[in-house]
Amino acid sequence: MVRFLLGLILLLQPALSFAEKVTIESDKLYTIDNTTYAEGSVLILYGDMVVTSDNATYYKDINAVELYGNVVYKDKENIIRANFARINMDNKSGYFEKGKGFYAPWSYFSADRLEKLEGNTFLMDNATISACSGDVPDWSFSANKARIDLGQYFRAKHSFGNVKNVPVAYFPYFVWPIKKDRESGFLVPQFGFSSTKGLFITPKYFWAIDVDKDMTTGVNLFTNNGAMILNEFRYAVSKKENIHLIGEFIDDRDSEADKSSRWRLYGVGNKFIADNLEFKFNINYASDFRYKRDFKDYNMIDKLPGMDPDKNEYIAELRLNYYTKFSDLSVRYKDSMQYYDYTDNYRKDNLYQKPNIQAEKYGIELRYIKLDYLADYNSVEKKSLTFYNENNRIENEYSYDRYNTRVKFYKPFNLKIATFTPFYTQYITYWRNFDYKLNKTDIHETSLHKIETDEDSASRYIYTIGYGLSLNEIYRNYNSFRHSIYNTFEYIQTPRLDQSALPNNIDYDQISQEKLYRYTMTNYFRSDNFSTKFEVIQGYDQTLDDDKFTPLHTKLNLTYAKWLSFDLENKYNYYTSKIDYYKKAFTINYDNYYLSYTQSYDKSITSGDNENAGLKVGGRFEKFDFEVYKKLGSSNNNFKISPLDLNSREFYLKILYKSECWNLGFLYKQDDYLDLTKTGSDKKREKVIFILLELKGIGGTQREVYRN
């Protein structure tokens, strides 16, 4: 059949506002009075509107169209398919029968009747919404009456959650976000059950304050523990300035800690008050020794930057910096806190620097030499609490003031084949106002190397001299790779000075004796697909009476394409024929599989595990992911080459099935730990099973279903 094209220029009565071109194309087209009939493969164009259907009737006098069969309506905001539609071409209002629509990125909706109001609002009868495509979505939410406001929400009362077409949950009021941009609104709440917390639900509200700042506030409602308040604030001040704050609080009526008012505060940020004046803060603090363990699965966000999940340590630091050409000035308050777990107690240590005032600058170019310097004042307070139970606790504390200056002079000389850099560093330190008695000391080697102490004060002069000699690169280019060698020789000497009477809490409280020769050879092998760095470091310390050679320190780093990375570091003691330090890590990625292994040993660690090993194996596929992890640990006098000699610390198995619009899986975890309570401690093995569920467009949750 011959197709006809009709371009109608609607220059109608002055009372009508639609004076715009309507283009209608179809297999058959004819007009009677003010009505145009289109039959077969209809295409209508008007403004940003594109409409197709089997047949159509266009009413010129009211600028409206009725569409029949396989209707597809598109504009810059909407895509709607229907069996029948009536549309006002001017304001895009109208209705659709048996309509289906889609909003990016993943909102599919349908209704027996879709009434489109002027703008982008729909009223829906027998409505369904889902992130799943298809006539029968895997999961959906349905209601007799619903409303969609594009850029805001799908809203419905008395709605049901469905699996396939089977209702499985009832919601008196349901909201689904349909956001084009970052906008304020309620987030879909998480909910679940915990054997320790009971039933819980976590409603949250997101406030888009401005393009550069937002805040999320919420509450964990636990049937066993009460309400836990959650808040997060983010502010991207500029490219060089950021603020991130998180606060959590709960009045925990079932607390096993030594207090019921429990909280955590996290904050990292900086802000330039003036061009050279900067305020910085770094806060990661909790109310008690059990907080991290009790609420690790219910925090505002899952993982905080800079938080080591295996260490119960915290910090609160506020700092004001003023930058100038010859000095960077700062005033700082710092509280470093750590909890230590023991078999029958825990210990809490706080080290306060309140304040720390310092001036420093590095790389100052003088006429003939370079200069680094640091001058600082610290008001130091150390507190220690050993807690056995509520009726048995031991507290200790002491304080002092310290004034310290460190000045380093050095000069690099270019010797054509090498760079020679001699240096001299002088330390001058005074301690005052000790609240405990010092042992009296008077050692006077030279005017630049001496120490004096009395009952409540001390002074120390000590220096370090040395040099570095760095040979230029030795290299050779081969057909497929480049080999480079760097050689460095160092000499560092700090004369002996008995500092046993001095405290040792912050940097430069005590400075160790040294007379060390050190040689470092570094080899690089580089090509398009691989790179290798191999480093050997050997020292010789003349201050030692015996065993003058330091442990042989070797480092190896190897990468090959994208599928292999390998790191090895080792310190081998010649005299004991044993390893003092060891660290190995490698990762292999092959096709959809990955494997990683880590093993470490540090003889200098005297509390807790000084040797650990961890193995992780997993795979990522189109329909499922899996991951298995095993961690071992132990406290050993000697390095155990085989990880099988270590004790179990952690194990988990995670399996996740992935569909188009949902993921479902489980996580089994086993932890061996020391459980501390306000009445004592006990070794425990905890077994927990979590259900993992993620619905596209709503979010995911990891919820406990079993704990033993």
Protein Blocks (a to p, Z undefined) as FASTA:
>chain_A
ZZddddddddddfkbmbdcddddddfbdcdehjbccdeejiacdehjbccddfbdcddfk
lopaddeehiacddfkbccddfbdcddfklopacdehiaddddfbbccddfbdcddehjd
dcdehiaddfbecjbdfbdcddfbdcddehiaccdehiaddehjbcfbdcfbacddddfb
dceddddddddddfklopaddddddddfblmbccdddddddfklopaddddddddfblmb
ccdddddddddfkbcbfbfbdcdddddddddfblmlccdddddddfbfklmmmmmmmcfb
fbdghiafkbccdddddddddddfkbccdddddddddddddfkbccdddddddddddddd
ehiacfkbccddddddddddddddddfblmlccddddddddddddddddddddehjaccd
ddddddddddehiabdcddddddfblmlccdddfkbccdddddddddddddddddddfkb
ccdddddddddddddddfklpccfbghkbccdddddddddddddddfkbccddddddddd
fkbmbhkbccddddddddehjlbccdddddddfklopafbdcddddddehjbccdddddd
dfklmghjfbdcddddddddfkbccddddddddddfbdcfblklpccfbdcdddddddfk
bccdddddddddddddfkbccdddddddddddddehjapcdddfbdZZ
